[in-house]
C-alpha cells in the first residue's frame, strides 16, 4: 500500500514538474514549444491511467450533503437511492470521478464558506486516494444576480444584465475577478459563467436577465471582460450556452427548443460573444440542448451534434479548450436517446466533460461499453482527458497541494473591500426609465415610505425576501418604512390592504416581478396610483415589466432582487447616488410589439 501511494505521488509529481517547467508559473499561457513539453508530462500521466480512470475524468456529477465522507442521514439515503453510494467520497472512488459540481438548496452542498472549504478538502482527499491520485476539478454555477449558489458569507455581485446596464468593461472584469478570487479560495476552480447568450427574445423563459443584453457585440465585450476577470483570478471560465440560447421561447430544462435563425442571423446575433470569449482565451465552453437547423439540418441537439461542435465550434471558430455539456438531466437532451446513449453521442460529437448525468451508473457504463466495443476509441478518450488535465494544471491542481486553508477563506471570502466594490458596481447599474415631474429623487420631507409588492426570496436564502430587505435598506438611510409583501399574484384582499397602507405615506415603492398582460400586479400598481400618493415602481427582475404598466410617474429597474442590487436601488431612489444604468435591451410596447417603448441605451439621470 505504501509503495502504491509512492508510485501515485511520483507519477503525478513527474507530470507536474514537466508541465510547470513548460510555463514557468501557473496560469501563464505557454508558447507552442513549451505547451508541447507540458503536454508530454500530462501524457505520461495519462499513460498510467486505466480506461476506467480515463472515463471517470470526463464526468462531473452531483451528490448530496455538506460533507464528502460524513453527510447527514437524510443526504446519505438520497445518495444511496440516486447514486448507489452513500457519500461523495464513495462516488469518486467507484467511478474514478474527475470533477464534481456543488449546488445549494436541493443538494445541500453549501451552508457557509468554511463548510464549503472543508467539503472541498474532503473531495480532494477522496480524489488523491485513487490510483493515480489526480485532484478533482470542482465546479459551480455562480453567475451572480439571479443565479447564485454561494450566498451567505460570500460577496454578492450584480448579474449579467445589470452589468450590461452599467456598460463598464472594467466593472464586468472586476466582478469576475472578485468572484473568481473567492471561488478559488474555496477550492472551486471551474465556474459555469459568463452567459454568452444574446437575449433578443423578451419572452425567453430561461436566459433573460442572465444575459448581458440584446446587442451581440456589446455582449461579446462584456463576456470577454468577465472571462479575463475569472481566469485572471485562477478560475476556469465557461462561456455558455453554445451555439446560443438567447432567442428561445422554450426552456431546455423541460423541452427541446429550436433556434430558427438563418446562418446569416446566427453569424450576426449568436456567434459574436463566443468568438469574443475564444479571443479572450476562455478555457471552457458549455453546449446548449437545442436544435439549430441552419447549423445542423439533422436537428440533433447541439450537445450531440458533430456538425455544431466539431464543425463550427472547433473547426470554424478554432476553439481547442474543454467543451462541457449543459446538465444531462435536462429534457432537451433526453428527448431522442436513452441516458446510456446520450453521453456516448456527446463524446462522439466532440464533448470533453459530461455534466450532471441523471444516473451516473447508467451513463458511466454506457461510455465504458462504447469503449469496449470500439465505438469510442481510447485515443478519443485520451484527447478529452488531456484537455481536462491541462485545465487542472493551469489552475494549480497538479502542484501537490489542492487543499484549502481556513485562514485563506477568512482573508478572502466576503472581504470588506470586495463587498464595497460590489456595492459601487451595483450603483452604476440601476436604471431609471421614467421620472415624470421630478418624482425622484425623494425629497427631504418624504420620510414615510411604504414598500409593497412582489417579494421574491433571495436565491440562496428563502428567509430573506425583497420587500422587507428593501425596506431595511431605506431605514438604514434614515427613512421610516413600512413593508407589506403582496406577492406576484396578489388577490383583491391583499390589494385592498396595500391601498389602505398607502394612506398617510409620503411615497410608495412598489416592486414587480415578471409582469404580463394578465398579471394581478398591474391591478396593484394602478390602484396604488389612484390613491394620489407618489408611486415609485421598481422592477426587480425583468426590465420589460414597465410595458404592462400605465400611469407610472417613476420607474426603475434593478435587474435582480439580491441585497447588493436592492441597496443600490434604495440609494438611487433616496438620491444618495445618481442613476447611471442604461437599458441593455429594447422594451417593446405591450399593445404593439413591433413598436419600441424604450430603446436600448435609454436611461435617465436626475439632471434630465
GUPADREN-801037 format. One record per residue: x, y, z of N, C-alpha, C, O in turn. Coordinates in pm, whole numbers, plus 50000, padded with zeros to 5 digits. Layout:
N
XYZXYZXYZXYZ...
END
This chain:
608
500834988150000500005000050000500875012550000500595022049927501915012450080502815023950085503505025849950503685037149904503905014749885504575015749757503645021549650504065029549567502345017349652501395022449554501195037349573501135044749475501105041949698500945056249724502135063949672501995074549612503345058349698504555064949650504545065549497504945075649439504075054649433504015054449288503075065249235503395072149138501915066649299500955076749255501565090649267501475098649174502175093449380502775106649400503885109249300504025120349249504675098849271505785100549178505295103849038505805112848973504275096248993503725098648859503155112648849503415119848753502355116648949501745129848948502795140648955502715150648883503775138749039504825148849053505625150348925505965161448886505935139048859506725140048737505955147548629506535155548555504655144948619503845152248521503815166948554503875175348465503725170148683503655184148724504955191448698504945202848653506065184848725507365191248703507545194948557507935206148524507245185548468507385188248326506435199348284506815208348210505165198648333504175208748296504545222348350504445232348280504985222748475505355235548536506555241648465506625253748445507505233248429508675238248359508295244348225508975253348175507215239348167506805244248037506275258448042506435266047946505645262148152505035275348159505705284448258505505296648253506475279048348507145287348448506275289948568506675287048681505075295248546504155297948656502765293448615502435292848496501955290248716500595285848690499805297148626499905308648667499015293648524498115303248463498705311148349497985318648283500015309748323500635316948213500515308648086500835296748087500065314847978499895307547854501255303647797502165311947787501385291047760502665285947710502805288847561501815289647489504045290447517504325290647374504095276747320504025267247398503965275047185503755261547131504805251447176504465240047206506065255547181507115246147221506965242347367507085230547403506705252147452506555249247594505275241347621505235232647708504205244647545502965236947560503185222347524502595213447586504025219947426504335206247387505035198847501504735187147526505955205547569506615199447684505635196847797505675186447863504725206747820503705204647922502865192347891502625183947977502425191447765501585180247727502325166947738501705156747766503615167047717504385154647731504285149347872504135137247893504385158247969504255153948108502865148948139502705138948209501845155748086500465151548111500175138348040499425130048093500735136347923500525123647852501175112047927500685100747923502285114747994502895104348077501925100048186501765088148214501275109748246500275106748348499115098848289498655089148349498635102948172497515095948108497885081448077497055072448088499125079148039499565065448005499505056148124499465043948106499505061448244499445053248365498015050348408497785042848503497035056348339495635055248380494955043548310495235040648194494075036948381493245026548322492145033048238491875045048251491505025048154490365030248076489285035248171488675045548146489045027848279488015031848375488335045548437487445053848456489615047748468490015060548526489875071848425489485082948461490205069048300490055079348196488595083348179488275095248169487715073548176486285076548163485815084948281485045094448264486255081448400485855088848519486255103448514485535111948567487395106548451487845120448441486855129048365486835141248382486045122948281485135130548195483855134648265483145143548218483525128248376482225130548440482305140948550483275141748625481225149048558481065159248663479675157348723478735164348685479535147948817478215145148874477905153848995478775160649050476635153549034476185159749158476255149349270476485137549246476045153949392475875144949507475175152949615475055165149605474715146049717474005152549827474905153549951475695144549979474765164650022475415165650152476455176550164477025181050064476685180750287477655191150317479045185650345479995193250360479165172450351480435166050378480715155350272479795148550226481965153850235482325143850133482275129650187482025120250112482505128150316482555114450371481635112150490481545100850539480945122650537480075120850654478825129550643478585137950729478015127550537476785135350525475765131050630475905120450691474745139350651473705135250746472915123450689473035120150571472115117350773471435105150735470505107150616470415098550529469815118450614468895121350504469635121950370469205115950272470755129150368471535130250245472205116950209472335113550091472625109550309473205096250285472195087250214472535080150120470955087750259469915079350198469595083950056469345075749968469615097150034469385102249898470515097949805470265094149691471735098449851472865093749771472705079049735472905075149620472355070949833472185056649808471065054149708471195045449621469995061549720468845059449632469135063749488468745056849394469825075049470470005080549335471365077349273471485076349151472395075749359473745073849307474295059949333475295055849273473645052549422474105039049453475255038549551475775027749579475655049849605476705050749706476215060349814475285068149792476845059749931476365067750044476965081650049476345090850103478165083449993478885096050009479555100349878479705092349785479945112949874480715117949759482035110549746482485107549635482665107449859483945100249856483785086649791484635082349714482695079749823482445066749762482135068249613482525059749533481435078849576481145081449436482435083249357482595077549249483335091149410484625093649345485415080649331486005077949227485425072849437486195060349435485615050249336486365043549265484295049049332483665038849248483825041749099484045032749019483715054749063483705058248920484935066348877484975071548766485945067348964487185074548930486885088948886487505094048793485945095248953485395108048908486465118948902487285120348993486455126748791487435137348773486995150948821487815160048834485695152648847485195165548894483785164048947483065154848909483405173149035482035173349088481515187549080482275197049061480195188949093479565202049093478835204149224478175195049274478945216249279478265219649403476975227149373476915235449282475945224049451474685231449447474255234849589474535227449684473585246149602472925249349729471505243749724471115237449625470745245949830469335241949827469155227049819469475219849914468635222349707468205208449694469335198449719469065187749774470575201449681471675191849700472315193249837473035184349882472045204249904472565206550040474095205650045474655200150140474765211049943476235211149943476815223450012477975223550052475995234050024476545246950063475785252950181474565254950174476515255750288475935262750403476655275950427476025286450437477975275450437478775287350462480185284850408480535273350378480995295250395482315293450332483205283150400483865275350330483245282750532484125273050597483665258750572484485249750555482355256650569481845243250539482185239350397482565227850371482065248950302482415246050163483895242350151484255233050079484745249650223486175246650219486455232550271487275225450213485795228650377486015215250432485455204550338486045193850323484315207550274483775198350174484775196450061485035185250017485345207550015486365206949909487545198349952488015189949874488005200250073489145192150120488785177450126489625168850096487545174450164487105160550165487055154450026487445142950006486575162249930486545157649791487965154949742488215144849677488885163949774490265162149727490955150449796491765143549735490655148249923491225136449990490775123649919491565114449898489495123249883488975111449814489615109949676489915098849633489835120949607490435120349473491885115749480492325107649397492625120749577494045117049588494235102749637495335097249627493185096749690493285082849734493205072949618493455061049636492855077849499492765069149382494155066349325495155071849372494195057749224495465054449161495325056249010494665048048946495915066648950496725076949015495855087249085494685089149049496415093849183495665103549262495655117249195496585125049214494615120049118494505132849045493425141149110492295136549123493725153349153492715161549221491495164149133491575164049010490375166349198489125169449128489095183949084489575192949154488515186148966488205199748920486775202648967485815197748908486645210649071485345213149134484695225149067485315235549048483425223449031482735233748955481485238649025481015232649123480945249748973479765255949032479115264948929479765269048832477835267948949477085277748870476945290448953475905292449015477935298948954477885311249034477915323148937478905330348926476775324948867476695335748770476545349448837476915359748780475985349348958475575361249032474255366548977473735361548878473725376749044472385381049012471395370349052471375365949167470555366048957469505356448988470005342249005469285333849061471215339248960471705325548962472945324849051474075326749005472715321949178473775321849279473695308849357472605304249390474835302949388474875290749471475455293549608474965288349709476505301749613477105305049743476605318849782476965328949721475765319349885475175331849927475815337250053476725345550047475355332550165475795337750295477305336850311477905326250294477905348250343479325348650370480175352850252481265358250270479685350550130480445354150010479935367449956478825371749988480735373849875480335386549814479315384049704479535375749616478185391249711477175390449608477395401849509477615413249548477335398649381477625408349275476455409549179475655400249167476335420949110475275422149011475395411448904476505407148869474245407048852474235397048746474525403148610474845414948599474415394748507474865398648373474105410648318474735420148272472765410448322472055421548260472275434548335472295445348275472435433648467472775445648544474125451148499474265463148477475105442348484476415446848434476295452548293476965462148258475425446448212475185451748079474615465848084474945474248000473755468448183473205481848201474275491748248474235503548213475225486848326476315495448371477275499148260477915509648266477375490548159478175493248038479655495848066480325502547988480145490648175481555492548209482285479348198482025470048274483215478548102484025466548089484905464748212485175453448253485335475648270486155474848391485355468748505485875460348579484085472848521483255467248626482995452348602483005444448696482745448648476482505434548445483725426048478483605415248534484885431148443486115423748472486365423148622486765412648674486135434148692486325434348837485375424548905485775417348997484115424148860483155414748918483625400448899483545392348991484125397148779484655383748755485855380748842486005369648892486725390748858487925388648940487555386449086488115377549150486635394349140486225392649279485595378949299485945371649392484665375349212484015362349224485015351049210484995341549288485905352149111486905341749090487855340349207488225329249245488265351549264489175351249379488535343949496489195336049564487255346549520486575340049632486325325249604486455316849694485955321949481485775307749447487075300049462487095289049516488175305849413489465299149424489855296849569490465286649603489515306449656489825304949798489035293649862489415288449967487925289749799487105278649847487455265549776486825255249800488455266049688488845253949617487945250449502487895238949459487215260349450486345258349334487055264649215487345276649215487335256549113488195261349006487565261048868488255263048769486265258648861485575259948733484205265948760483395260248833483945277648700482655284248718481945284648584482505289248484480705279948581479935279848457479355293748432478155296048442480235302748399479935316748368481125322048289482235316948304480915332148205479705340248190478745334648085479115326348002477495339548092476495336347990476805344547865476905356747872476935337847753477265344447626476065345347534476215348947417474885341947584473675342547502473215356947486473335365047578472685360047368472195373547337470675373247349470005367047266470125379947449468695378847478467885388147387467585399547423467555383047269466765390947175465285387447182464495392847105464905378447272463505374447287463045378147428463435371547524462215388647442461755392647577461005381647651460935381747774460445371947576459705361047639460585349147673460075338647712461885350447657462805339347686462615335047831462845343047922462225322547855461905318547992463095314048075462955311748195464265312648014465385306748085466625315648088467395314948183466845323847986468045332247983467735345948040468135349048152467025354247966466515366848016467595375248083468575378748017467445378448213468415387348280469755380448305470685386948354469875367648272471175360948281472095365148165473295362348167471525371748065472285376747950472715391047977472075398348052473835395047914474285408847926473425418447845473465430547870472635413447749471805422447673471425417147537471545405147511470975426147450470445422447319471365426247204471085422747090472445433447231473395437247127474565427547128475305426747225474715420047018475695409147015477105413847041477855407447115477485425046983478855429647001479095434947141480165432847198478095441847198478215446547336478295434747432479085434747526477465424547408477515412447491478905406147480479475401947580479435405547359480765399647339481825406847419482705400347477481775419947424482775427447501482655424547649483665423147719481415423647699481225420647841481675406347874482295403947978481365396947785481785383047804483305382247812483845375847902483985388747719485445388447719486015394347848486975389047904485415405247895485885411448019485725402048137486615401148222484585395048144484385385848255485305373748246485815369048348485525368748126486465357648108487835361548164488465353848237488295373448130489595377948178489585379748330490595377048396488475384448386488385385948530488455372748603489235371248698487645363148560487645349948625488995343048611489565338248709489485342448488490695334648464491935341648519492925335048551491895354848530492985361748596493045358748744494095360348807491905354348800491855350548940492135335748962492075330949075492445328448855492785314348868491625304848861491715293648909490505309148801489325300748788489025298648640489135307948560488645286548604488265283248467486915289548437485915286148501486875298648341485605304348297484965295048194485635286948132483645296448179482915287848085481855296348015480845299748077482065299647889481065307147812479925297547774480185286447729478715301947791477565293147766476405301347710476325313447736475495295147635475295281147603475415279947451474525284347378476495274247402476775273547259475815263947189475565253047239475275267847073475595279446988474735291747013474695300646927474055292747126473295304747159471865301447198471125295247122471475305847319470175302547376469315315147395468335314947471469675326147327469035338847357467725341447287467005350747324467385333447186466135335847112465225323747120464775318647017464965319247241464075307847259462865311947342462975320347432461735306147310460535307947391460255295747475459195294747538461205286247475461035273647548462265271147632463385274647594462055265047747463125262047842463685248247811462935238447809464995247247788465605234347754465655224747872465995213047856465305229647993465155220548106463935211548086463915200148133462925216848017461655209548006461295205747863460335198247843462015210547764461715207447625462945209047539464045211447589462755207647410463865208847313463595221147225462895220147125464155232747262463915244847184464535243947045465465236247021463985251846955464505252746819464885267346792464045276246808466125269746752466565283046710466345284046560466955276546483465485293146517465115294046376465955304046299465635307146184467025309146358467895318646289468475312346163468825300546161468575320346058469325316145940470805316145975471205320946081471625310645885473055310645911473565325045922474415328046006473065333945838473495348045844473085354145977473865361646037471895351046026471435356446155472265350746269472605357846364472595337746260473415331846366474795338546369475305341746476475385340746253476685347446247476615361446307477565366046371475505368246288475375382046331474905383346475475335392346547474015374446519473375375946651474015367046756474325371846866474225354346726474615344746828476125342646839476645340646949476825343146728478245339446728479175349546793480145345246857478955362746780479965372246828480415370546972481615371546998479525368047069480035366447206480935354347224481875354747302480655343447153481515331647164482855334147097483885329647146482835341246985484095344946921484915353847015486135352247026484245363147083484945372047175485515364247293486625367047338484755354447343485245346147453486485338347412487455337547487486445332647293487595324847244488805333947225489925330247260488585345847170489685355347153490275359547287491465362647296489425359747392489885363347527490575351747598491075353347709490595339947534491275328347591490425319947684490955313547774489105319847663488225312247752488655297547755488985291647652488655291747874489145278047893488095267347863488455256147828486815270647877485785260647851484535267447795484285279247820483775259647720482515264347661481465253547684481725241647664480285257847727479185248547754478235247947636477925258147574477765235847605476805233847497475385236947542475085237547661474515238747443473095240647469472315228647417472675222747315471265225147488470395214247444469275220147359468155221747406469585223347236468605229047145468995225947001470135222346972468025227446913468235224746771468485237746696467825247846722469445237446604469715248846517469795243546374470885240246327468675242746304468675236846169469655243346073470175236745983469905256346091470835263145999472265258246017473075259345924472595252746133473935247546158473995232346143475035226946107472885225646169472835211046154471425207046110470525205946194471225204845981469895201345930469335188345986468145185745975470195179946047469695167446103468865169846229468165160846276468945182046284468205185846403468605178146528467815176646621469845173146530470355167846656470515179546754470885190546712470255177446884470575187946980472045191746970472895183146946472355204446988473735209046970474715200847051475835198347006474315196547171475195188647257475615175647191476675170247222474785170647101475055157647037475405159146890475395149246817475705171146846475895173746703477365175446667477965185546705477965165946593479335167846545479465179946453480495186646453478415182846375478485194246284478605207346361479325216446318477915208246473477955220746551479195221446637479845231946642479565210646705480695211146797482035209746726482945217646748482155199646641483425197946569483505206946447484555212946420482405207946373482425215746251482485230746275483315237646216481595235946363481515250346384482415254846498483285263346479482235249146617482965254146735484465251546723485265260646741484835239346694486265236246683486815240246546487885246346537486085236746440486605239046306486585253646265487625259446234485405259746265485285273546217485785283846319486485293246283485425282046446485795291946547487165289146609487715297746678487715277246587489075274246631489225272046780490305274346834488155267546848488245265346993488845251647023488345241446974489915251347102490555238647137490565236347287491325228147337489715243747360489605241647503488605230647535488255222647449488175230347660487255219847707485825223447671485345234447701485135214147606483705215447579482975207447686483215195447703482075214147757481305207547863479835207947825479355218047773479125197247851477685197047824476955205447927477425207148039475805210747888474865215247989474385202648062474685191448018473655204248171473275192848254472565182148171471625185048098473025169848184472475158848105471165153448160470575144248103470695159248271469375155248322468265163548260467085161148289468605173348175467605182248117466855175348003467405167347928465575178947993464705172447896465195174547752465035165747667465805186347726466205189647590467175179847527467195178347405467985172847609468965163547553468505149047567469205139947522467355146847630466895133147656465665129547573465035119247597465325138047476464085135747401464195124347300463185118047267465415121747250465565111847143466305099147186466115088647126467135100047292468015088947326467945085847474467585094347556468305073447508468345069347648469565074947720470505079647657469515074447852470595080347933471915073047921472955078247962471905060847866473155053847840473795058547710475015057847696472975063347614473495067347483473875082147476474765085947401473195090347554473445104847547474915108147571475495115447491475565103047677476985106447697477885101047587478885107347553477545089547533478335083847423478245092847300479265095947238477045097047266476865105547149477475119347171477985125447077477435124147294478075137047324479585136247302480175145347244480205125447348481645123747328481975122447180482975128047134481165115347107481405113846964481225127146890481825129546785480365135846947480155149046886481315158546913481505168246840482115155647018483255164147047483315169547188484205177547219482395165447275482365169947414483525163947491484005153047459483975171247596485025166147685484495162847824484835152347880483685171647880483155169548016481655166748008480925173347935481215156848084479825152548088479225156748222479515150648325478405167048219477905173348341476565167548385475635166348305476485164048512475215161148579474415150248509473265152648473474985138348488474185127548431473065123848527473295123648648471865120848478470755117648569470965104548644470425102648753471745095648584472065082948650473525079848619473855075348509474405082348716475835081048691476215066848653477105064948570475575056848711475935043048680475585039748535476385033448465474405043848492473985041348354474885048848256475315043248155475175061348287475995069548197477425064248189477965062748079478035061648303479415056948307479545043548232480445041748150478645034348261478745021248198478365021748050478805013247972477545031548011477265033447870478525037347794478775032347684479325046347852480585050347789481575038747790482265036247691481655031647903482575020347913482255009747807483165004247744480965006947788480564997147686480955001847547481364993847463480805014947522481165020447391482655019347365483075017147251483465020847469484915019547453485275004847429486085001747342484684996147504484994981847490484564976447354485194967247301483504982147297483044977447164483804984047051483674979846935484594994147081485335001246978484585013146920485125020046833483355015646966482605027246915483315040246952483335049746873483895040747070484745051847112486145046147134486315036547208487125051947072488495046847085489155052347211488745062647265490175045347257490955050147371491645063247334491815071947419492045064547210492685076947165491715088747180492125099847214490425086047153489415096747170489285100447318489155112247351489305090547405489275093447549490485101947588490355111847659491655097847541492885104847577492845119547536493365128247606492215122147423492105135947374491365144747475491805155847505490255139747527489485147547624490155148047761490145158347827490735136947802491435136847931492585146847929492825153648029493305147647817494405157247808493895171447824494505179447895492775174747759492235188347773491865191247919492105202147969491275181447985490875183448124492095184948215492105193448304493115176848192494335177948273495055191148248495685196548339494955196448127495525209648103494865220048194495545228748249493555219048209492865228248299493335226348443493595236048514493445213948485493875211348622495275216648647495575221848755496115215248548497455220948561497395236148569498055242348653496595242148482496555256648473496115263148604496635273648642495155256848673494665262848798495435257948920495055260849033496515250648897497395246949007497025234349081497575231649188496105226449027495675214349097496705203249093496605193649170497695204149006498695193648996500005197349066501045191349041499935207349154501165211549222501395204149352502345207349425500545194249383500765185849500499985189849624499995182449722499305201449623498555205649741497245212349699497195224549685496195204449678494915210149636494035214449753492875218249733494575214049874493745216449993493595231350023494415239549982492525234550097492145248350125492455251750270492195243950361493005263650289493325268350423492175276650480491735286150415491665273450600490625281650662491045296150678490225305250670492335298350699492835311950714492655319750584492315331650587492875313150470492685319750341491215322750317490885333150260490335313850359488895316350348488525328950424487805337550372489005330250546488705342050627489245354750563488605365350569490395353750502491025365650444490335370450317490285382450289489805360950239489365364250103487845364650088487305374250032487155354550137485735352950105484895363150182484915363550305484155371250108483345381650170484155393150226483685400050317485355395150175486215405950224485515419350211484765421650117485765428150307485105441350309485355448950180484455455550128486575448150128486875455550005486115449849886485765457249794485865436749886485075430649780483635435449786483045439049684483055435649906481665439949920481495454649886480495458649827482465462749924482405476949892482445478949740481705487149686483315471549673483405472549527482105467949462481635474149366481515457049514480245452049459479155462649472478365464449380479105469449585478115479949604478285491449506477305496549452479515495349482479775506249387479385502149245478805509949169479705489749210479345484849077477825484849061477305489148958477105479949163475645479149156475025492949140474045494549066475575502949207475035516449196475125521749054474335530249014476085516848978476255521348840475375513548742475425516048621474555504148794473705496048706472225499548716471485497348621471775504948830470355508048848469905517848739470545528048717468815514448673468375521848554467045528848580466075522648623467015541848556465805549948571465145551348435465705557548344463955545648420463245545648292462295557448279462205563548172461585560648387460555571048385460735579748508460985574748617460615593048490460675602248605459905614948572460475625548549458575613548570457715624748535457595634448653457445630348768457675647248621457505657348725458535656648834458275660748948459715651548802460795650448900460315643449028460565647949140459625632149006459175623949121460375619349204460295618549326461455616449135462685612249202463785622449177463765629349076464755623449268464885615749393463875620349498463275631049486463715612249601462845616049712463315629249771464515631949778462365637349812462715649949877462945647750026462535637650083463595657350087463955655950229462735653550317462805646250416461595659650280460405658150363459695644750342458815641150420460075637550238459435624650211460125613750292460985606450242459735612750417460405603750511459635590650532460235580250561458305591350517457475579750549457155571950421456425576750335457715560050411457565551950291456785539150318456825533650428456065534650216455525521050213456245513550103456265517949988456835502150137457425493250037456515481250024456225474450123456055478549903454975468849882455215461449751455965466049665454555449949736454575443149607455185429349610455255422749714455635424949491456255411749478457515411249564458255421049573457735399749626458845398749721459575385549705459565377349797460225383349588460945370649570462025368749674462665378349718462215356249715463235353049814464615353949752464785352149631465605356649836466985356849789467335343049732466855332949783468155342549627468435329849560468945318749652468655307049628469695322249757470255311749843469765312749987470295305950075468755321150012468265322850149466795326450145466435338150133465935316350154464495318450145463945326450262462825331350255464715327850369464265335750484464375350750461463835358650538465085354650355465225368850324464525371650192464835365650090463565380850197462785384050078462885398950046463275407050130462525402249925462865415249868462205427149937462875437049967460905426249963460205437850019460775441850155461145453450172460855432850252461435437050381462905440950371463355449650446463655434750282465065438350269465235452250208466135459750248464385455850112464445469450057464015479550163464605490250175462965476150240462545485050348463665487250448463875498350496464385476750481465525477750572466585487050516467185494950590466835486150385467835494850323467415509450333468255518150357466125512350314465645526150331465785530750476466175542150501465455522050570465575525650711467015529450746467255538850822467955522050689469365524950717469815538250657470855543650695469015543550564469295556650506468575567850582468635579450542467885564350691467235574350774465775576550746465185586150798465145567950665463725569250636462935560350731463485551550796461625562750737460735554550819459875546250726459055551750652460055533250729459495524850624458615513850681458945507650782457485511450614456625500050642456705490550524456655494750409456825477750552456935467650447455665459250442455145454950545455165456850320453985448350301454185440250173454025445450063454525427650187454705418850072453345413850025452595407950103453025416249898451755411749843451915400249746450925394149705453165396949707453415385549620453245388849473452845399849437453545378849388453455380649243452025379749193451735383949081451115374349274449715372949232448795377349344448085369149402448805390349377448005395049491446515393749463446045396949354445775388949562444315388149546443705401549585444415410749626442395402549573441705415249599441925420049741442105431949764441915410849837442105414749977443505420550000443655430450071444515414449939445885419549954446025433449891446685442349945445385435049775445455448049708444765458649793445275469849807443615455349848442915464749937443795468250057443845479850098444475458350112445355460750227446485470250190446855479050268447045468550069448115477250024447625491550004448315501050041446455492949946445875506249924445655513250057445955525050071445115506050156444895511950289446215515850353446315526250418447235507550337448535510350399449215522450336450055528850399448845525750210449455537250143448975550550199449645560750183447835550450265447285562950316448235569050421448705562150512448475581950406449335588950502450815587450476451625592750552451185580350370452605578750337453055590050244452265595650169454325593050252454865603250162455155597750024455175605249926455375584850015455625578349886455455563349904455595557950014455155556649793455045542149789456045536849688456115541749575456825526849729457715519849637457105506149614456985498149707456715503249489456065490549457456995482149371457465486749266457265469949415458145460649346457325451649255456275446549296457785449449132457145439849043458155429348999459365431648999457615417748962458455406448922457745398848811456785391648837458225400448687457685393248571456195396348549455355387348554455895408848525454525412948495454175408748352454995409848261452945404048333452445401248198451055407248183450555414048273450425404548070449155411148037448035407748135447115415748153448095396148197447015392048287447425392748434446685387848520448555398548463449095398348599448295407248693447955418548659448005401948812447345409948916448245420948968447775430249034449555420048938450455430848977450075443948907450315454748961449495443148788449045455148718447935462048796447925474348808447025454248848445925459948927446465466549053446015477449090447405460049118448015465749239448615479449209448365489049282449395480349102450065492949069449035503749037449155515049084448035500448956447035510648918446225515249038445895527049049445905506249129445155510249249445995519149339445485528649399447285516349349448175524849429448305538649367448315548649438448415539249234448495552149167447245560449194447325572549213446085553749198444815560649219444695566949357443835575549378445535562949453445475568949587445975583349586445675590849679446715587249486447295600649482448625601749552449295612049542449025591349623450345591249686451395588649576451175579949492452515595849576453525593349474453955578649475454325573149579453905572349357454235558149343455515556849261455645562249152456455549449318457735546649251457755531749221457635523449311457905528449095457905514449053459335509349038460185515948978459595497549095460905491249081460715477049029460155468549099461175474448907461175460848851462405453748905463535457548876462185443248984463305436749050463875425048969464785418149015463335422848850463915412548763463935417748620464955422848573462825416448551462805419648409462585434548382461685440548440463385440348296463135454248257461845455748177461335466848163461315444648125460145445048038458835447948114457815450448051458855447548248457625449448326456915462448293455695462948288457685473048271457105486348252456165486848133455265495248130456335478048035455475478047917454035474747951453125478047875453805468248065452455464248105451855473448210450765470648261452525484248242452055493448347451825507248288452675512548216450675512948316450355526348265450175536048382449785532048491450485548648355450285558948457451395559848560451285567448655452475552148541453585552448637454385565348618454765568748505454645572448726455375585148718456875583348740457665591848699457265572548804458685569648823458865554548817458145547048883459835550248738460065535948722461555533148708462255539948633462015523048782463415519048777463505503948758462535496648777464705499548719465005485248705466265482148784467255489348774466215471348864467415466948937467995454148877469135450448907467225447148790467645435048718467795422848808467975411748758467725424548938467675413349030467255418549167467105430549188467075409149260466485412749389467395408749506466925407549619468675406649479469575403349589469985416049663469715427149618470635414149775470925425449864471695436549795471385448249813472695433149716473545443449657472755452149559472985464249553471835446049483471035453949389469965462049460469705473449422469335456249564468295463549637468875475549710468265486249711470045473849771470675485149840471035496249741470895508149772471505492449625471835502449524470585509949480470605522149467469485502549458468235509049417467745518649525467265529449493467855514649651467435523449762468235536349762467685547149782469515535249739470375547049740470055556249621470125568449634469715550449507469315558449392467995565549420467875577549397467005558149469465685563949496465775575149599465115585449586466605573049700466755583149806467655594749765467825604349841468235593949647469065604949599470475605049653471175615049639470905594149713472285593549761473285592249647474415596849657472845585749538473665584549418472785586949296471565585349302473405590549185472715592749059472415579348991473225570148999471255578248924471055566448838471935567448716471965577748648472665556748687473605557148576473405545948475474015546048368472545536248507472335524948417471625528848289470825538048286471945521448182471305523148051470775509548006471455499348018469555509347955468955496647914469875489047819470325494747719470175476447847470955468347753470085460647655470585453147571468745462647665467785456247575466725466647540466475475747619466105465447423464955474047395463705468647463463615456547489462765477347493461495473147551460385476747451460175488447419459695466447403458605468747309457315472247381457135469047499456435478647309455115481547365454325468647381454405459847295453575467547488452795455347512451655454147412451295443047373451055465547370449925465147279450335463947134449515460647048451615466747105452125465646968453615462746973454435472046969453995449946981455415446246995456295450546879457525449846889455685455146769456515459946658457055473946686457925478846614456545480346790456975493846823457755493746953457445486247045458765502246960459645502747077459155513247175458915524747139459005509147300458625518347407459855525747459459845537947474460905518047487462195523747528463295516747449463355504447446464125524347386465195518647306466325513647396466465517847511467105504747343468335500747413469225512947427469425520347330469765515047544470575526947571469825537647647470415547447692468505535647661467715545547737468015544447886468155533447940468115555647949468325556148094468455570548136469305577848085467605574848229467585588748272468545591048387468915581848459468945603648403469645608048523468795618748590467775622848534469195623148706468395633348774468595647248714467915656748754469495648448620469675661148550468795662248427468645673048370468195650748385467395650748261466025657348284465225658148191
END
